[in-house]
Amino acid sequence: MIPIIAFQERSLTGPVMKADEFDMGFSMKIRELVKKYDIKYNEKELVVDDATADAVYQAAVDLLVEVGIYHMDTERVIKLTREEVEQVAKEYRENPSKHTFGKGKDKVTIKYRTSTDKRPPTLYAGSWGVAQEDWYKPYIKSFVQEKSIKAMGITAGLAKLGDLKAKAGTLSEVTVGLWENEKVKEVLDEVGRPGLHLGLLSTLSSPGGIMTIVGGGFRDGHNTQIGVHIIPEMKISWSQFVLAQFCRVRGVQPWQSSMSMIGGLCRNAQDAAVGLTANLLGQLSYAQGQLCSLFTNHMDGKSATRPTHWAYSAAARASERNIKVCIGGCASGVLCKSPFTLIQAVNMATLFTASSMSYCWIAGNTGVEARYTGEVMDAIAGMERGQANELVNKMMDLQTKYAPEVKGNTCKFPEVYDLETVQPHKWYLDYLDKAKEELAACGVPY
Amino acid sequence: MGLLEDISKAVEELEKGTALSLVKKALDEGVNPPDIINSGIVPGLRGVGKKFEQEEYFLAELMMGGKVSQACIDLVQPYLPENDNANLGTVVIGAVEGDLHDIGYGLVATQLELNGFKVHKVGVNVPAMTFIDKAKELKADIIGLSAFLVTTIPNCYEVINYLTDMGIKDKYKVIIGGAETSQAKAKEMGADGWAPNAVEAVALCKKLMGI
């Protein structure tokens, strides 16, 4: 284990470099490593095999050791030795991750999973994006009233409270954060789940704002997480280190999330998988958390394509076999007047379940899709790789079939739910039923 | 193939050494310096942009294309007639205070450079006044503000509010971009434009410069 204070010295004495130069070095090295380890993308094999996962892991170790982590404040590169990186992975591997969140009857333990584990991923869900005051509570309630949802990843944030704009690092950020926290608590009390894990603070993004709410006791170790992640690609600032240190002092499980973008410094799925895994190892070295969410998308924002699926699976399985941390994924749907809304979320959740993820975060949809998606995860957990691949491929075709219906048909939560009863409208359920019919025809065990 | 076409090809293929020696050769042979830029380097840059759009090139190649072309232009610059340069406009661009995401704005900056704009990147987590000071120092035409988070969008408003309160808003065109931004938000805050991606950001800047 590397003491976090060691990162102080390295941040101040590492090689001096401009960000552009680091980016170029990162991009070229990742290509070289993908070639060296002969990592091949197969668009039909979206749940990747063991050998590919191991190659991705080895390439990621090399990448982290050879490129390092770029400190944006000091414009220096934080270097880690091969022995240090391998030791970090070994310590995790010998003690597979688990962590208990929540309180009382709302306690939930997230545990390391393998890809064929019959125990399904823990269902995370929660409101997402930007909400408005008048539908803030019903949006959250749509999720927490679903008993199969065991924790929330985050709740939607408010851009404005009345006329007050939430501005990072200022009084308004904290004011909005306090309001949101109070409303979330009201919803939890109303549905009788006061001990539920709430995940990340939503609108709050600055260290000062986060520390005010968490340090002030409005959130606690059992129900909150704080983002300490390396941002893409392999960049960090003092904020992440200070927040990681704060998590330890306050007994909060750090929110680690690893992200690589396809089409940017990473060309393709193979590069992104290696980038995701190197980023994960980098975070484990200083934050020492038990969970890490993976995120990958193309430059146009798409996050549920064949290349992103492959990258998610390769990075998750690289961790499954070589690190054994609890990996999570965000199965994001697009709220729209089309069966697509559920098809994409179920497709991603199926891939995540078959790729060893320990938790699956349903975001971008509503409570009802989260419930339906959770049912699928329960049913397919333990499925062997070949069968899972066949299923995911069929769902990918189905997703392609319905994708043209999304444009011009996206909607917001208040359109699809009755805000008084907090139940979905019948016309919306009809779209979901149609999606379930289509998914069942693909072989999804509904 | 002529010398100018060779320069174009070398730039497009990111062969810096070859491109530089071809530019030197062209200068030695008395080729009109503006032609070296307009018919050699710039078409090569367009080729880089085209390959990026076709997913043959990626962000690293775009960045490399910018570096190769800048090195070539630096060689030609001393031979250009006064007031004759390839600059379509000067852009100061960065991520506003509180925002650490650099890929999106970096891509916009590179695309603008490839299309003939002089771009100065001010980095991430940049205070409002730094954008303004840099724009004043460089006599910039455009200020580009990137905000990835809902809580950092108000910092785009802040730059515009300062410009307005300092009485210099009409000296600069302000554009915004980033995950949670939109045309509606740009209009609301008094920005001169918004673009959803790097390619459209180039079109927007050209439009704002009257090109």
Interface residues (C-beta under 8 A of the other chain):
Chain A: A19 D20 D23 M24 S27 M28 M72 V130 G157 A159 K165 A166 K167 A168 G169 S172 E173 T203 L204 S205 S206 I231 P232 E233 K235 S237 S239 M261 G263 G264 L265 C266 R267 M299 D300 G301
Chain B: E55 F58 L59 A60 M63 M64 E97 G98 D99 L100 H101 D102 I103 G106 L107 G123 V124 N125 L149 V150 T151 T152 I153 P154 N155 Y157 E158 A179 E180 N197
